[in-house]
Amino acid sequence: MKQSKYQPLGRWIRVDKRLAIYLRDRWTCGLCGKNLEGLPRRQITLDHIIPKSRQGGNDPTNIYTCCIECNASRQDKPLPADKEQHIKKITSRPLEPYLWKARKMLEDEKSRESES
């Protein structure tokens, strides 16, 4: 299978988990609120609430969907105070239902490729 359209060049997180986070967050940047659905994969990123440089992990409760512009401008700074509660509410949603849907979408993508 070629690289999924849901996985950018970085491989630090599994493609199904990445897609599940996008789905959980409704394809919306947690910082600016921009709808990211359908944009090129390089413009959709995941950002850490507690940056990795400050010992933040890759647990889904520490990761949210973010546009490339907001991710680059935030760097390893703390979350803006006016966005922190909103982002923590989003990341508190259980990931399991979204993982199921993400895996189904990836299976469908793979079967479409094998048919062509």
Helices and strands as residue ranges (DSSP letters): H 15-24, G 41-43, E 44-48, G 52-54, G 60-62, E 63-67, H 68-74, H 81-91, H 96-115
